[in-house]
Amino acid sequence: MTNQFSTIAPDATRPIGVFDSGIGGLTVVAELRRKLPHERILYVGDTARVPYGGKSAETVIRYSREISNLLISEEAKMIVVACNTASALAVPTVSREYSVPVLGVLEPGASAAVRATRSGHVGVIGTKATIGSEAYAHAIRSFNPELRVSSVACPLLVPLIEEGLFQDEITEAVLRRYLEPLLRQGVDTLVLGCTHYPLLKPAISKICGPGIVLVDSAENCALFVESLLMEPTAPKKEDPRLDILLTDPSEGFLRIAEKSLRLRIDSLKIRHIGK
């Protein structure tokens, strides 16, 4: 993958800013915590406006700009758009507006899929907006134009995940409805094109079977962030922190963060954004 960003000098006093529409971006945070345990992370979950997947490009760009402004005001040294919809629709615009790197999850995931496929047929699942943008198909073919890409929009998955229904018969039935057409088409690699979806990885693996490689955009995004940091170092005066800002109270947020992703949250506050 081409690195269009400069490496960042270590500064453990400034956080890595991360945002998503809801809890899904915590999968990116969990991977960042594993790979960069000494970094401060400030996460914004736009729980008042989740999900982004059915919204227009103009709306997603506006939301992304508002949250990016908030993260810049909190001295974020980079902004990680931990949302595939915002990565597809907003990053090309907002990344030109800030002096710090603004990177999404889409390109790292596409690059990993290209490396993983054996048959040359890649499947992608995501929100309506992500799939409708054809951003993954374009990104995958930019690496290898010979590859075939089959995509399916999965609008019901984010609401089920936000409700914490990871191992539920309704969720499994919905997944089968979305995945079986891709499996019949013969894909050998499946991009989880929404950062919520890694929370369903066990259920997806069960349906797909061992012959399908699952590409986790959250994991690959964290690897890319790691590559941008010259020498990750621990803060000198305080332990690394994970601070959370939500735009609306979320009953299941803490439960999923702590139980499903084993994240320790140092502070959680409500911060209203926009009108």
Secondary structure, DSSP 4 states (H G I P E B T S, - for coil): ----S--B---TTSPEEEEESSSTTHHHHHHHHHH-TTS-EEEEE-TTS---TTS-HHHHHHHHHHHHHHHHHTT-SEEEE--HHHHHHTHHHHTTS-SS-EEESHHHHHHHHHHH-SSSEEEEEE-HHHHHHTHHHHHHHHH-TT-EEEEEE-TTHHHHHHTT-SS-HHHHHHHHHHHHHHHHHT-SEEEE-STTGGGGHHHHHHHH-TTSEEEEHHHHHHHHHHHHBSS----SSS---EEEEESS--TTHHHIIIIIS-PPPSEEEE-----
